[in-house]
């Protein structure tokens, strides 16, 4: 099992797969992405943070669809790690960007003197879209009857 160490360390726990909650999380991730795009011209730093939250919600949706949830401390980091294991080597750069966004979002919230450039926010939106689309396609395999349109 690829998550054995995460379970042993108390970072995730096995639960019954919850496709209904996964679908709701994906719906919200899609809305977050739309909101981030709309905010880019107003506040690129906040657009960046919203794009990250869309990725986080999509990552949590993947966990729910697989029958897991994060627990304990560092839940955002755990979601990133979980997604990296599912997505594998092909999406390693995207998952690394997700992790970088996690840290930058933290700085934006708690260290506001560290700006996020517009170009960086634009890249974050692009990464978020790719990431959310990939999660949608994976969750669709768990619930093929559900209509989860690609962005």
Residue, then its C-alpha position, 0 to 999 in steps of 0.5 A: x500500500x503506497x500510503x502505509x507510512x502516512x497511516x502509520x505516522x497518523x497523517x491520514x486515516x482510512x474511511x469509506x470512500x465518499x463520492x458525494x463529498x468528493x463531487x462537492x469538493x470538486x464543484x467548489x474547486x472549479x468555483x475557486x478557479x473561476x473566482x481566482x481568474x476573476x480576481x487576477x486583474x484586481x489582486x494577483x496575490x489573492x488570486x494566487x491564494x484562491x487558485x491554491x485553495x482550488x487545488x487543495x479542495x481538488x486534492x481533498x476530493x481525490x482523497x475522499x474518492x480514494x477513501x482517505x482523509x488527512x488528520x493531525x497536523x500539517x493537513x495541507x502538506x499531507x494532501x500534497x503528499x497524497x496527491x503526489x503518490x497518486x499522480x506519480x512521476x508524470x505529474x511530479x513537476x505539477x505536484x511540486x508547484x502545488x507544494x510551492x504554492x502551499x508555502x507561498x500562500x502561507x507566506x501571503x497570509x502570515x508574511x504579507x510583506x512578501x509579494x507575489x508577482x502577476x506572472x507568478x499568479x498567472x502560472x499558478x492559475x494555469x497549474x491549478x487548472x491542469x491539476x483540477x482537470x486531472x483530479x476530475x478525470x481521476x474522480x470520474x473513474x470512481x464515479x463514471x455516472x456523475x457528470x463532472x465536466x472538464x474545465 
